[in-house]
Structures are given as C-alpha cells and as structure tokens.
Amino acid sequence: MKTNILIIIMFLFLITIFQCTKKNPTVPTNKSSAQYTINNNPALIIVIENNNYLGGSMIETGFNLYKDQILEILADIFNIDVSDMNNMTLTEIVDVYGEDWQINEIINIAKPYYQKIISLTDQNATSQNFLDSLKFLSNKEYNIDMIFNLHGNENSIRFADRLYNIDELVQSIQNSNISIRSLYQTCCFGSETIDEWESISTIAINGAKAENSLAIFSPVLFIDYWTSGMTFNQAVQVTYQTEIDTISSYKTVLPIIEYIFTDEIKENSRQITGGLDSTLLWINYPI
C-alpha cells in the first residue's frame, strides 16, 4: 500500500523530486519598507519543463495499475477526451498535455494584467532563453514577474539544457543589471534559494520547505489570487491549501488519494515567503 501511495503522489502532482537533499530551511523576513507606484509596465516570464522525468519505471507501473481512474482525472483537468491519451505513456501525457495546459491556464488569467508574457517549455525552456528573455524585458524597462515550475534542489534549478546553480544564476542576472519584482516557484527546496534571490533585491519570492508535492494547480491558482488583490504572501498560502483541497476532491474517482496528504507531505510542501516585501500587492511596483 505504501508503494502505491507514493506512486500516485508522484504522478498526481506531475512534478517529482529531482536530486532533493535534506536541509533545514531558514525562514526569511522582510528586509525593507519599499516605496511603490501603480504606474509601470508589468511583464511575466513562465518557465515550465518536466524534462521527461517522472521518477522512472515505478511511476509508469503505478500509472498502469490505476490507468482508467488516472486517465479520467487527467481528462477532466486538461479538458480533453480520454481517447486523446490512448497508447501514451504518463511521461508523454505530461509533456504533450500537462505542460501546455498549465501554461495556457496561466496566460488566460494573466493576459488582462500583463503587457508582455513570455512562456518557455520543452526545448525552449533553456537557461539561455530564460536569460535572453530577462534581458529583452529589462531593456524594454518592464517590471518582471516570474513563474517557475521546474525541478530543483536546495542549490540548483533545472532548465531544459542544464542544472543551474542558484548562485551562478542570480549572479548572471545581477551582472546584466536586471531587476526581478517577484518569483513564484514550485521547485523542491525552493525556500533554500530565497536568500540568493533576496541578494539581487527580488521584492517577493516563495519556496517549498522541502520536497514539494503540490505543483499541478499551484501556479495557476497563485496568479489568479495575486492579480485579484491578495498580497503575495496571502496568495501563496491560500494557493497551498486550495491545491490540497482540489486534489482531495478527486478521491471519489481514485479513493487512494484520501491517504496521500500525510502531515509529513504537507509540511514538506509548506510554502515559505521572503524577499524585500512579501506583502507586495500585484498592483504595486517598486520606485
């Protein structure tokens, strides 16, 4: 039973752990009382890539054990027919439907609020394309928000082409004199990278305490809550609980879900916020 539960956990949230290692996170505090204006040019960069990694053969085995129920759930989430996924592996389904569904949902919510949106996935979700996108937006004097749904560990983030050390990544951004307003991320151990993002004066950022099992609905929910008037921190925390509730609602189709949300899983996925001001409202831009 334990093995089956773990399989379903890793499958349902689509994004599994990549080289995660244990470390006790520090809880960052707001570092300044920033001043804001409501007149500025918002832009959003979305980077979503699973790198065709769902945890190996055990995941596909679990998928085959519960295939009918899982396909029913995925068809409902992605708004497609079960027949569209015939003869596809779980990894293929995630790559073909899951990532695009998430990007499209984020864009549909975000486009009334952002003057420019750039999305990177599949072979385009490289570190160089990401940095080039940042430079383009910075040169156009946009205020830049970011959403990452990527694998990660306490020291690194994985793009399509490479595992990028967080110190090296933020240094590259700083060397290009690029300012980041916010980052919402689902990366495992994202809380361990908060200090590095703060070092380049990111206004608001979140990160999972440890191994994050909540990554399918979270980016979509977050951008909806934040643009609707919640502070960054409020949007992060409400998103965390709402994803748990949403996934739990599928237990009528797949009853084993009822056993997924142990206290340990919730605690590992718990979101910590930081940056210069985690109470940032979407409407506010730094002066």
C-alpha positions, -999 to 999 in steps of 0.1 A, spaced: 0 0 0 28 25 9 45 19 -25 12 25 -44 5 57 -24 39 71 -32 35 63 -69 2 81 -70 16 111 -51 44 114 -76 21 110 -105 -8 133 -95 13 163 -90 32 158 -122 64 173 -109 86 149 -89 117 154 -68 150 159 -87 181 154 -66 165 168 -35 186 166 -3 175 174 32 185 206 49 167 227 75 155 259 58 157 293 73 126 315 74 134 348 57 120 381 69 111 412 50 143 433 46 130 468 38 100 491 36 99 496 -1 81 525 -18 57 518 -47 39 533 -76 9 519 -95 22 532 -128 45 507 -145 49 481 -172 43 446 -159 57 416 -177 56 379 -169 80 350 -177 66 315 -173 91 286 -174 76 251 -172 95 220 -180 94 185 -166 125 173 -186 106 140 -193 113 129 -157 86 114 -136 106 91 -114 114 62 -137 96 29 -143 78 28 -109 57 58 -120 47 42 -152 39 10 -133 16 29 -109 0 46 -139 -8 13 -155 -22 -1 -122 -47 28 -119 -49 37 -156 -86 41 -161 -91 63 -130 -60 83 -137 -70 90 -173 -104 101 -161 -88 126 -137 -64 139 -163 -91 142 -190 -111 163 -165 -81 185 -156 -68 190 -191 -103 193 -207 -96 166 -232 -112 132 -241 -97 100 -225 -93 87 -261 -68 115 -268 -44 98 -244 -47 63 -259 -14 44 -261 5 72 -245 28 68 -215 23 90 -185 55 109 -194 42 116 -229 8 128 -215 25 152 -192 48 165 -219 21 168 -246 -9 179 -225 1 188 -189 27 215 -195 7 232 -223 -25 231 -202 -7 248 -173 9 275 -195 -24 282 -212 -43 285 -180 -17 309 -165 -18 330 -197 -56 332 -198 -56 345 -163 -26 368 -166 -31 384 -200 -56 412 -188 -29 423 -163 4 420 -181 16 440 -211 40 412 -221 40 375 -214 68 351 -224 64 313 -219 92 288 -222 87 250 -222 100 219 -239 132 225 -259 127 263 -255 130 262 -217 167 266 -217 187 287 -193 200 308 -222 165 315 -235 154 324 -200 183 349 -195 177 363 -230 141 368 -222 150 386 -190 174 409 -209 148 417 -235 122 427 -209 147 446 -188 159 466 -219 123 475 -226 120 487 -190 94 462 -179 88 452 -143 94 414 -143 74 387 -125 83 351 -130 67 317 -125 89 285 -124 75 250 -125 108 232 -127 128 205 -109 152 217 -83 171 211 -51 185 232 -24 213 245 -45 201 244 -81 173 248 -107 170 225 -137 162 241 -171 158 221 -203 195 222 -210 212 222 -177 211 221 -139 219 257 -130 235 265 -96 214 292 -79 244 313 -70 256 313 -106 221 320 -119 214 351 -98 250 363 -105 242 362 -142 211 382 -136 229 407 -115 257 410 -140 232 420 -166 217 447 -142 183 430 -143 157 436 -116 132 410 -106 100 420 -89 87 386 -80 92 348 -84 66 322 -77 82 287 -79 72 251 -72 108 238 -71 117 214 -44 136 231 -15 128 264 -31 129 280 4 167 273 3 171 297 -26 153 326 -11 184 342 3 201 342 -31 171 358 -48 170 384 -20 206 392 -27 196 407 -60 167 426 -44 138 405 -55 108 421 -39 87 389 -33 95 352 -36 83 319 -22 97 284 -19 88 250 -6 102 239 27 114 206 13 101 181 -12 72 198 -29 43 176 -39 20 204 -49 27 216 -84 -1 209 -108 -27 236 -99 -5 259 -78 10 282 -105 -25 287 -120 -41 294 -86 -14 317 -75 -15 341 -104 -53 342 -101 -53 350 -64 -24 376 -66 -39 396 -95 -73 395 -78 -60 416 -49 -43 394 -23 -8 402 -11 20 379 -25 22 360 8 -16 356 11 -18 343 -25 10 318 -18 -6 304 14 -42 302 0 -28 285 -31 -11 259 -9 -43 249 9 -65 252 -22 -44 227 -41 -46 202 -13 -84 206 -13 -86 204 -51 -66 172 -54 -86 157 -24 -118 163 -44 -108 136 -68 -109 108 -42 -143 98 -54 -126 87 -86 -94 75 -70 -100 67 -34 -63 61 -26 -60 99 -27 -75 101 8 -43 86 21 -20 109 3 -19 140 24 0 129 54 13 155 79 48 149 66 39 156 29 20 188 39 49 200 60 75 193 33 53 211 7 46 241 30 55 274 14 78 300 29 78 335 16 105 361 16 121 389 -4 122 426 4 85 427 9 64 395 8 32 416 14 36 430 -21 3 436 -40 3 429 -77 -8 465 -84 24 479 -67 57 484 -84 90 495 -68 101 530 -74 
